[in-house]
Amino acid sequence: MVRESYGRRTFAAESGVVKLASEGFLARKACGDDLHPPTAHATAFNAHNAPDNDLQLDFAYGYRGHDARGNGAYNADGKIVYTTAACGVVYDGVEHVQDFFTFHSDDILCLAMHPDGEIAATGQAGRDPVVCVWSTKTNRVLAELRGFHQRAVTSLSFDATGKFLVTVGLDDEHSIAVYDWENKKVLANSKGDTKRIFNCKYNPHDGRIVTVGEQHVKFWVMENGYLVGKNGVFGRLGKPSTVLSIAFGEDGSTFTGMQHGTIYQWADGGEECIQKFDFVHEGPVHDIFVTEDYIITGGNDGKVNFFTQYMEKVFAIDMSKVAESIIDDQGKPVYAWKRNRRIITQGHANAVDRTTMLFNAELWGLACHPSKAKFITAGDDKTVRTYDMYLRRQISVRNVASRARSCSYSPDGKLIAVGFYGGGFMVYEDKTGTEVVAKKHRRAIISDVKFSPDGRWLAVASHDFFIDIYDASSGFKRAGVCKGHSAPVTHLDWSEDSKYLQTNSQDFELLYWEIPTCELIEFSAALKDVNWATWTCIAGWPVQGIWPKHSDGTDVNSCARSSDKRTVATANEDGIVRLFRYPCDVGRGDHKTYVGHSFHITKCCFSYNDEFLITVGGEDRTILQWR
């Protein structure tokens, strides 16, 4: 089977290759006078060329579940098809491997399986959203449908023959279209509703289309190139409210799941409500599935209920009580982890701002273990998660008190430092999870935390414009404060001898500090021959060529140098991972591009042995493991 299909049109190298560093983007920024090459350094003849290394997407940790329904299904081979970020994922649960469809350029919001069980259709967000019909066996595009919808495609469904595909958009009218997808032709369309439509499905018995949403249940037929819709009639059984899910009984009737936990049954071939089933779930009914034996419902209460065809309850599964054991490196159980919708996908959860009622969680923290194939992530869901790259699974979760934005391992891998959104940080033991220290000297985001290579110092960078230095040998007592930046500090790196620190800020300053005195080194050229333990600063001499010449300064969120110092990877705002030669001391270097995230990649890092590259998406909260 083809492992992946990089069919998506990636952006060309912005402004092309620029060989002279003096003509690059950073040369015009605040750091321009601090870009000094090492003594006797000569720019390599191929520094502007793309690197020899290559990447392949190995595993995706994540799943879009917070605002999507019915976007997981089995294909004909018994593999699970689902979506995360801009990836369609085909997961083999027996071998624990994934295949990928990466044609989309933004978040995939919906998925539908063809009746043959091999073909899938996926719709995305974006100004000009595309619907892709693709094979889950080859991961190749069969049809690309675009030009009708605006903003996003939020739901889609194949008819019983598999010839037609109905789609719903996110424009003001939530327009509906029916495609002959093989010929890429819109056969009929109509305005849907001014209120949000959450779901659409073809009735396999009579060929009608059913759409549901905010106070919306509608039955559609296609007549002479038009879609004609009729509103569902609740009658005395109820009144219009928010409807989330749809399924069809063996007799052709329609079942709809409501926001308040009720299910309504609608007449075969008609628009009249004929039965009401109260208290099916405590809260929203997110999904309904009908088999020959059961009507199965899934709710926000974490339960899966099984009913007869007459809606007589048979049994229920409480998913909160289903658990599996998370093991440590020696194969011993660490604790029982509740099996929820992230058990397969192993990603960070979203969070709701109770003031605006909007999803607002992001994922920023990432660090790789210094000597093992492990990495940690820290997110706004107030968790720090540990993953094993070879096992391709999450091995531990630690809850923290606040939204986490940065994290780091100590040089021996025994301690983990976590920086928080509201200022402050904590350090805990990796093996036991025992808290070592928690302090708060800042009120703004802690954007970066790093231990010095000798393990003695911990540098904590904040959006308060300061870098605090803590002495790990004295109970993490604050030893000093680096003052001098005129904008929020974003990145930092230690020298190999733990004597110096280099830092970046949002206004592209590149400052150097002597540790532990925290004195600002005014003559930056004095440090041009210093060897740096890591290179994550996005402004500096060896990373000049990672920037587009005409950048607005928001293109690159993070970079990481490989351990062999031959390659540098960048996490970019446009959702593309880029790979450059290191050092990239040219105005603009050629590079290789890799897709899978939606927009806004926040962090990247190489494993200790350079076998893997890990990238995390901010808003898609998806972790991609490249190899």
N, C-alpha and C positions, 0 to 999 in steps of 0.2 A: 504494500500500500504506500502511496505517496505520503510522506510525513507532513508536508505542508505545501500551501500554494501561495507564493508571494505575488499574487496577481494584482494587488492594489497599486494604483499609480502613485508612487512616492514623489515627493518634491525633488526637483533638480537641485544640484548644488547651487545655493544662492550666490549670484554674481560670478559663479565659476571659480576656478583656481586663481588665487592671487599670490604670486611667489614672494613679493617684497613685504616683509613684516611692517615696514613703515607705512604701507598703504592699507593695513588691516584696521579692523574696528577698534581694537583695544588701544592702538597707537593714539587715538583721538580722545581717550577717556582719562579719568583722573589718575589711573595707574600707568599712563603712557611713559612717564619719566622714570618708572621703577622697573621697567622690563629690561633686565640686564642678562646677557648670555654668560655662561661660565667662561673662565679664562681659557683662551686658545680654542674656543669652540668654533666650528665651521658648520654652517647649515648643510645637512646631507643633500646630495644631489636628488634624492627621491623623497625629500621631506614633504613635498606637496602632493605625493601620490597616495592613493588609498592603501591601507595596510594589507599585508598578506593574509592575516588572520581572517576567519569567517565565523559566523554564528548561525546556530539553528535553534529554533524554539523547542525547548525540551519539555516544559511543563507550565501550566497556568494554574495559579492558586486564586480562586475567586469565583463569584457567581452574581449576576445581576438579579437580585430577588426583591429589593426594597420597593420597586415601582413596576414590576412586571409579573404577569401570571401566565401559566401554561407554556413557559419557555424552556421546558425540559421534556424530552421524549425518548423512547427507545426506537432505534432503527431496526431494519430487517435482520441485522447481524446480532441483535441483542446488546448493542452498545448504546450508551447514554449520550444524547445530543443535547447540548445546552449552550448558553452564551455567557460571556463575560468580557467587559470592555469592548473592543472592536473585533473580538475573536469568536468564531464558531468553534466549539470544542466537541470532538467525538471521543468519548472516554471508554476505554476497555477496562471494565472493573476486574476482570480476571487477571490480566497482565499488569494492571495499574499503569497504563500508558495512555497518552493522548495524541490525537491527530488534530490538525488545525486548519481552519478556513479563515484567511486573513485578507480578504478582498475589501472589506468595509473600511471606511475612513473615520468613523465616529462610533459612539456607543450603539450597540445593537440592542433594540428595545423589545423585539418580538420574534417569535419563531413558530413555524408550522411545519408538520411533516406531511409529505405526499402519501396518498393511499398505498403506494408500492413499498413504503417503508425505507426507501433508499434516498429519495430526494427531499431536501429541506429548503424552506424559504425563510429568509431573515430580512428584517427591516430596521433601518437605523435612524438616528437623529441627524440634524444638519440642515443647512439652508436649502440644499438640493438633495434631499434624502433618497437613497437608492434602496431598492428591493433586490436582493440577490437570490436566485434559485440555483442550488448547487448540489452536487453529489456528496453524500456522507461517506462514500467508499473511496472516491478519488480526490475529494476536496477541490474539485474543479468547478468553475462557474458554468452553468448551463444557460442562464439568461440574466440580464441586467436590466431592471425596469426603473426608469427615472423620468422626471419631467412633469409629472402630474401633482404629486404631493409637495407640501411645503412644511418646513420646520422639523417634521419627524413622521415616521410611519410607526404607529403604536400597536396595531393588531393586524393579523392576516390569517387566512384560512383557505385550504384547497377544497374544492367540491369533491363529491364521491368518485367522479371519474378521474380526477387529477388534472383535468384539462384547464379548468378555470381557477383563478386565484383572486380572492377578494381582499382588499386592503383598506385601512382606515388611517387618515392623516391627522396632524395636530394643527391644522390651520384653524381659523376662527369658526368655520362651518363644520369642522371635523368631517371633511369630505370622504366619500366612499367610492372606490373604483373596482371594477371587475376586469381582470386581464385574461386574455388568451396568452399565457406566459411564454409558450413556445414561440409564438409569432411576435411577442413583445407589443401587443396591441391592446389598447383600452377598448373594451366592448361596450361598457356602460358606466356611468358615474352619476353621482347625486350629492347634494348637500346632506350631511348626516344630521347634525344638531348643533345648536350654539353651545350646548353644554357638553362636557367631556364624554367621549365614548371610550370605554375601557376594553371592550372585547367584541369580537365578531366571529361567527362560525357559520359554515354551511350545514344545513340539515341534510344528512345523507339519505333520508327517506323521501323527502319531497323536493329537495333542491332549493328550498328557500334559504335566504340569508337572515340570520338573527344578529342584531346589534344591541348591546346593553351599555349603560353608563349612568351618569348622574340624572336621576329621575327619568330614565330612558330605557324602554324596551320596545324594539321595533322589528317588524317582520317585512322582508323585502323580496320582491320578485323582479326578474329582468324581462322587460317587454319592449320590443322594437327599439333597442338601443338605449332604453332608459331604465333606471332603477325606480321602482314604485314601492313606497314603504307605507305600512299601516302600523299605528301605535298599538301596543298591547293594552287590552282592556282588563283592569283588575276587578272591576265590578264591586261586589260586596266583600270580596275576600281580602282587599287591601287597598293601598293607595301608592302612587308612584314614589319610589325612593331610590337610593343608589344601589345599582345592580353590578355585580363584579364578575360572575362566572356563568357559563352556559354548558349544557350537555343535552343529549337526546336519548330518550328511552327507546326500548325495543319496539314499542308500539308507534313510534314516530312523534310522540309528544315531546315538548321542550321543558327542561328544568332550568331555572335560573336561581343563582345564589345571591343573597342580599347582604348589604352592609351590616344589618342588625342580627344576622344569624338565621334568618328564615329562608326557606326554599319554596318557590312557587312552581306549579306545574301548569303548562299551557297546552291547549287542545291541539291535536294532530291536524294540520292543515288550516288552523284558525288562529285568531289573535286573542281568544278569550282565556282568562285564567280559570282553571277548573278545580285546583286544589291548592291548599296552603299548609305547609309543614313548619310549625313554630319550634324555636329553640333547638334547631339542629346543631348549632354551635353557639358558644358564648362569644359573640363578636362576628366579624366578617367571614363569609363563606368564600374563600379564595379560589377554590377549584372543585369541579364535579367531574367524575369519570364513570362511565357506564360500561359494565361487562355483561356477559350472559347471565352471570350469577348475582352480581351485586351492583348497587349504586353506591359509589364511594365518594365521600366528600372530605375536603381538607379545609380547616379553619384557622383563624388567627389565634385560637386558644391552644394551638399545638396538638390538636387531636385529628386523627384520621378515622372517620366513622364509616361503617359498612352497613348498608341497608338492603332489604329485599327489593324486588322490582315494584313492590307496593309501599315502599318507604317504611317498612317495619325494621327497626334497628336490630341488628344481629350482634355486632360487637364493635369495640372501638380500640384504637391503639393510641396511647398517650405518648407522643414522641419525646416529651421531657423526661420520661422514665426509661427510655432506651439509651443505653450508654455503651461506650467501648473504652478499653483501657489504653491510656497513653503511656508509652514505655520510655525509659531513659536509654543512654548509650549502652548500658550493660544488659538491656532487654528486660529490666525490672519495671513493674508498673509504677508510674508516678502518681496517678490518680485517675478516677473515672471522669470522662468528659461526656457531657450530655450530647447525644447525637441529634443535631438539628440540621437545618438545611445547608449548613456549611461543613458537614462531616465529609462530604466528598470533595467539595471545592476548597475548603480550608482557607477562607479569606476573612478579611475584617468586615465587621458589620457597619451599617449606616447608623446615623443618629438624626433625631428630629429636633429642630429648634422650636421649643414650645411657644415661643413668642410669635414666630412667623409661620409655624407648622410646615416648614420646608426642610427637606433633607439637606444637611450641611456638613456631614463628616468627610474628612479627607485623610489620606495616608501619606505621611512624610518621612517617618523614621525608618532607617534601614542601616544594618551593619552586618558584615560577615565575620565569622569566627577567625581568629588569627592562626589557628593550626588544624581546624577540622572543617569538614564540608557542611557547615551549619550557618544559618543566618537568622537574624532577629528583625522584626518589624514593630513599629510603635505607631499607633493610630489614634484618631479622634474618638474611637469607640472605647477608649480608656483600657486598652489591652496592649500587652507586649507579647508577641507570639514568636516561638522558636520553630524553625523548620530544618529538616534534614534533606540535603540536596540529593543524596543517593537514594534514600527511601522515597523521596518526592512526597513528603507528608509533614504535616504539623505535628510536633512532638510535645509541645507544652504551650500553655496559655497562662499569663499572669495578669490579673486585674490590677489596675493602678487607680489612684484617686482622682486623676484629672486627665484631660485630653493630652496625649503624648505626641510630641513633634520631632524628637530626635533621640538617638540611642547609640551606644557604643560598647564594645567589649574592652576589658583590660588586656594588656599584652599577653598575659598567661591564660586568658579566657575564663577566669574564675569569677570575675565581677562584670556586672552590666550596669551602665549608667543610662538614665532616661531623663530627657528634658521635657518640660511641660509647656502647654500653650499659654498658661497664665503666669509664667515665670516659675522659678524653682526647679529642682532636680532631685532625683533619688538614685542611690546605688544599692544594688542587692546582689546576693550570691546566685550565680547561674544554676548551680546544682540543687540547692535547697529552696531558693526563692526567698531566703531570709533577708530582710531589709538591713542594710549596713548603716546608711545615713540618708536623711532627707533634709534639704535646706532650701530656703527661698530668700534670695537677696535682690531679685528682680521682679518686675510686674508684667513685663512683656514676654513674647514668645522666646523660648530657648531654642534657637535655630540649629545649634550644633554643640555636641559634647564629644570630647576626645581625651583619652588617656595618653600621657607621654610614653614613648617607647620603653623607658626604664620603669614605668609603672608608678612613679612617685607622684606625678602631677595629673590633675584633671582640669582641662580647660572647658569653660562653659560660656558659650557665646549667646548674646541676647539681642533682641530688637530694641533694647534700651541703649544701644550703641557701645556697650561694654563687653569685655571678656574677663570673667572672674577665674582666678587660678586657685585651686584647692590642693592641699598637701595630703595625699592619701596615707602617708606614713604617720600623720598626726591626727587621725580621726577626721580627715577631710576638713581641717580648719582652713579658712580662707587665708591664703598667703599674700594675695595682692590683686589689684584690678588694673587691667590694661585700658587706658583712657586715651582717646584720640580720634576715633571714627566720628564722622559727621552724619552717619546714616545707620540704619539697622545692620548689624553684623550677620553675615549669611554663611560663611564657610571658614574653616581653619585647618591648618596642618602643622604638625610638629617636625622639627629637624630630627635626624637619626640619633643625635647625641643628647636630645631632650633639652637643649640649651636655648633654642629659639622657637618662635611661633610666627607663622604668617597668617594673615586674615584678610578676608574680603568683606565689603559692605555693599549695600544696594546701589550706591552711587559709584561703584567700580573703583573704590580705593583699594590699594594693596599695601598693607602696613606690616612692619616687622617688629617683633618684640623680643627683648631679652628676658629670660625666665631664670630665677623667680622674682627679679627686681621689678618686672613689668614695665621696664623703661622702653619707650619708643625709639627705635633705631632710625635716626634721621637720614643717614647716608646708606641707602638701600643697596648700593653697589658693593658694599663691604660683605654682603651675604651672597654674592652671586655664585660662589663655589660651595655653598652649604648643600649637603645632601638631605633631602626631605624624605621622611619615612613614608608618607603618603602624598598624593597630590589630588585634592578634591576642590581646590580653589579654582573658580571659573575665570579668574583674571590673573594672569601671570605669564612670564616669558615662555614656558614650554607649551602653553595652550592658546597662543594667539590665533592660531589657524582654525580653531573650532568655531569661530564666530563668523556669521555672514558679514560681508563688508558694510552693508547698509542696514545693519541690525538696529532695532529700537531698544535693545538691551534686555528684552524679555525672552529671547529665543532659547537660551540655555539655562536650565534650572540647576543642573548638577553635572559633575564629571568625575571620573575615577580612572586612575592610572593602574595598569596591570602590574603585577608583582615583578615581572621580568623587565619592566620599564620600556616596553616596545610599542605599547598600544594605549590609547586613551579612549574611553567610551563617554558619550554624553547623553543625558536625559533632557529631552527638549519639549518645549511648550506645545509644539505641533503634533505631539504623540509619536514621534519617530525616534528610535534609538539609532545613534550614529557612532561609527567606529573610525578613528583616525590613527595615523602613525604618532608615535611619541619619541622625541619631542616634536610638536607641530609648530615650529617657530617660523611660520610663513604667514602671509596676509590672510590666506584662505586655503585650507588644504582639501584635497579630494577625500572622499570617505565612502564607506559602505552604509547602507540604510536598512533598517529592520522594523517591521510593523507588527502590531498586535494590540497596543494600547490605543485608547481614544486620546483626546487632547490632554495636555498637562501631566507629563511624566515628571515626578518630583525628585527621584533619587536613583542612583545606580551604584553598584559596587562589584568588584571581582572577588571570587573565592580566593582563599589563601594560596592555592596552587594554580590559579588562572584557568581552571577547567570550566568554571561557570561564570556567567555574568548575571546578576540579579537586578531587575528594574521594578520600580513600583509606580503605579499611577495614582495621582492625587485624588481626583474625583471618581475615577472608576474603581479605586481601591483594589485593583488587581495586581498581583505579583507575578511577573513573568520570569521564568528561569531559562536562560539561554546556555547553549553548550557549544 
